[in-house]
C-alpha cells in the first residue's frame, strides 16, 4: 500500500516512517468511515491507551525515583488524559489527515477533543505494532516532551483542589456557571465562572465545558493561594 502525500507528510511530523503503511491508514480512519473493507481505529485506540500508559508510568518512575504513588497517580493522569493526547494531536496536525464520514466532517470532527485524543492513541498503537515498544516509546517521549518535566505543576486537578480549599474553610463546594457560549453548534466556545460562597470568582474560556470549568477553578485557586 502506498501512502498519500498528506500521510507521508504526517509521517515526518510524527517522526516515524511505517514499514506497514496500512497500520497508519487504519489509525486515522474514524468509525464514521468504516466499512466491510475498511477497519476503523477503535481497536488500535484501545491498544494505544495501554502503550501510552506504560510509557508514561516508566517515565515518571525514572524521573522521580523518590515519588510515592500518591504523587505519581495525578501526574500520570495528567499525561494520559484525552486533553493531553488531543493537544499533541493538534501539534502534529493529526486532524488534517483523519478519514471522516461526511456528517462527522461537517460537524467539526477534525477539531473535536475526544476524536483527536482517540486518534492519537490509535497512532501510538500503530507505531507499536509496526516497530515494537522501544520505537513507540521513543516517539511518545519526543512528542510529549517537556510536558513530562512540567507535570508536577500541572497534575493537580483544579476542581478537586478548589473544593478541598473550600471545605477546609467550612464553605460549600464551588459552583460553576456558564456565563456565555459563542461559536457555531459544531464548534462552541464556553465561558464558565467558578464561584465560592464567600464571593470569590474567576472566569475562563475553552472549547468544552469541562476544560473551561477546570481553567476557571485553576484561576480562582491561584488567586486565593496568592492572597
C-alpha positions in Angstrom: 0.0 0.0 0.0 1.2 3.5 -0.9 0.5 6.4 1.3 -0.9 9.7 0.1 1.3 12.7 0.0 -0.7 14.0 3.1 0.1 10.9 5.1 3.7 10.9 4.1 4.0 14.4 5.4 2.3 13.3 8.6 4.9 10.6 9.0 7.5 13.3 9.0 5.6 15.3 11.7 5.1 12.1 13.7 8.8 11.1 13.4 8.2 7.5 12.2 8.1 6.0 8.7 5.9 3.0 8.6 7.1 -0.3 7.2 3.4 -1.3 7.2 1.6 1.7 5.8 -1.8 0.0 6.3 -1.4 0.5 10.0 -1.3 4.2 9.7 -4.3 4.3 7.4 -6.3 2.3 9.9 -5.1 4.5 12.8 -6.5 7.7 11.1 -9.8 6.1 10.0 -12.7 7.1 12.2 -15.7 4.8 12.7 -17.8 7.1 10.5 -15.7 5.9 7.6 -15.6 2.2 8.4 -17.0 -0.4 6.0 -16.8 -4.1 5.3 -13.5 -3.5 3.6 -12.2 -0.7 5.8 -11.4 -1.1 9.5 -11.7 1.8 11.9 -9.2 2.8 14.6 -11.1 1.8 17.7 -9.2 -1.4 18.4 -5.9 0.4 17.9 -7.1 3.2 20.2 -7.7 0.5 22.9 -4.1 -0.8 22.5 -2.6 2.7 22.2 -4.1 3.8 25.5 -2.2 0.9 27.2 1.1 1.6 25.4 0.9 5.3 26.3 0.1 4.4 29.9 3.2 2.1 30.2 5.5 4.7 28.6 4.3 7.4 31.0 4.4 5.2 34.1 8.0 4.2 33.3 9.0 7.8 32.5 7.5 9.1 35.8 9.3 6.5 37.9 12.6 7.2 36.1 12.4 10.9 36.5 11.4 11.0 40.2 12.6 7.8 41.9 11.6 9.1 45.3 8.0 10.0 44.5 5.3 7.9 46.1 2.2 6.5 44.4 0.0 9.3 45.8 2.1 11.9 43.9 2.7 9.8 40.8 -1.0 9.0 40.1 -2.2 12.5 39.4 0.9 13.2 37.3 0.2 10.1 35.3 -3.5 11.0 34.8 -2.5 14.5 33.6 -0.2 13.0 30.9 -2.5 10.3 29.6 -5.9 12.0 29.7 -7.7 12.8 26.5 -6.9 16.5 26.7 -3.1 15.8 26.7 -3.5 13.4 23.8 -5.6 15.9 21.8 -3.0 18.7 22.5 -0.3 16.5 21.0 -2.5 15.6 18.1 -3.0 19.3 17.3 0.7 20.0 17.4 1.4 17.4 14.7 -1.8 18.3 12.8 -3.3 14.9 13.1 -6.8 16.3 12.5 -5.8 17.2 8.9 -5.3 13.6 7.9 -8.2 11.9 9.6 -10.5 10.0 7.4 -14.0 11.0 8.5 -17.5 10.4 7.2 -19.3 13.4 5.7 -21.5 14.1 8.8 -18.6 13.9 11.2 -16.6 16.2 8.9 -19.3 18.8 8.7 -19.8 18.8 12.5 -16.2 19.8 13.0 -14.8 16.3 13.8 -11.2 17.4 12.9 -11.2 19.7 15.9 -13.1 17.6 18.5 -11.1 16.9 21.6 -12.3 13.3 22.1 -11.9 12.4 18.5 -8.3 13.8 18.3 -7.4 12.1 21.6 -8.7 8.7 20.4 -6.9 9.0 17.1 -3.6 10.0 18.9 -3.8 6.8 20.9 -4.5 4.8 17.7 -1.5 6.2 16.0 0.7 5.3 19.0 -0.6 1.7 18.7 0.1 1.7 15.0 3.7 2.7 15.7 3.9 -0.1 18.3 2.5 -2.7 16.0 4.8 -1.5 13.2 8.1 -1.3 15.0 7.8 -2.5 18.6 7.7 -1.0 22.1 11.1 0.8 22.1 10.3 2.7 18.9 6.8 3.6 20.1 8.3 4.8 23.5 10.8 7.0 21.7 8.0 8.6 19.6 5.8 9.2 22.6 8.6 10.7 24.7 9.6 13.0 21.9 6.0 14.2 21.2 5.1 14.6 24.9 8.5 16.3 25.5 8.5 19.0 28.2 5.0 18.0 29.4 6.6 15.2 31.4 9.0 17.5 33.1 6.3 20.1 33.9 3.7 17.7 35.0 4.4 18.3 38.7 2.9 21.7 38.3 0.1 20.7 36.1 -1.1 17.4 37.6 -3.3 18.6 40.4 -7.0 18.5 39.4 -8.0 22.1 39.8 -11.7 21.5 40.6 -10.8 18.9 43.3 -8.2 21.2 44.8 -10.6 24.2 44.9 -13.3 22.0 46.5 -10.8 20.9 49.1 -9.8 24.5 49.7 -13.5 25.5 50.3 -14.2 22.5 52.6 -11.2 23.2 54.7 -12.7 26.7 55.4 -16.2 25.5 56.1 -17.5 26.7 52.7 -19.9 24.7 50.4 -18.5 23.3 47.2 -17.8 25.8 44.4 -20.5 26.5 41.8 -19.7 26.6 38.0 -21.9 28.8 36.0 -22.0 29.1 32.2 -22.0 32.8 31.5 -21.5 32.8 27.7 -21.5 30.5 24.7 -20.2 31.6 21.4 -19.4 30.0 18.0 -21.4 27.6 15.8 -23.1 24.5 17.2 -20.3 22.2 15.9 -17.5 24.2 17.5 -18.9 26.0 20.5 -16.8 28.1 22.9 -17.8 28.3 26.6 -17.2 30.9 29.3 -17.5 29.4 32.8 -17.3 31.2 36.1 -16.2 29.4 39.2 -17.9 30.9 42.3 -17.4 30.5 46.0 -20.0 31.4 48.7 -17.5 34.0 50.1 -17.9 36.0 46.8 -14.6 35.0 45.2 -15.0 34.2 41.5 -12.9 33.8 38.3 -13.9 33.1 34.7 -12.2 31.1 31.9 -13.0 30.1 28.3 -12.4 26.9 26.5 -13.8 24.7 23.7 -15.6 22.4 26.2 -17.4 23.0 29.5 -15.1 20.6 31.3 -12.0 22.4 30.1 -13.5 25.8 30.9 -14.5 24.6 34.4 -11.0 23.3 35.1 -9.4 26.5 33.8 -11.8 28.7 35.9 -11.1 26.6 39.0 -7.3 26.9 38.4 -7.5 30.6 38.0 -9.6 31.1 41.2 -7.4 28.8 43.2 -4.3 30.6 42.1 -5.8 34.0 43.2 -6.9 32.5 46.5 -3.5 31.0 47.2 -1.7 34.2 46.3 -3.8 36.4 48.6 
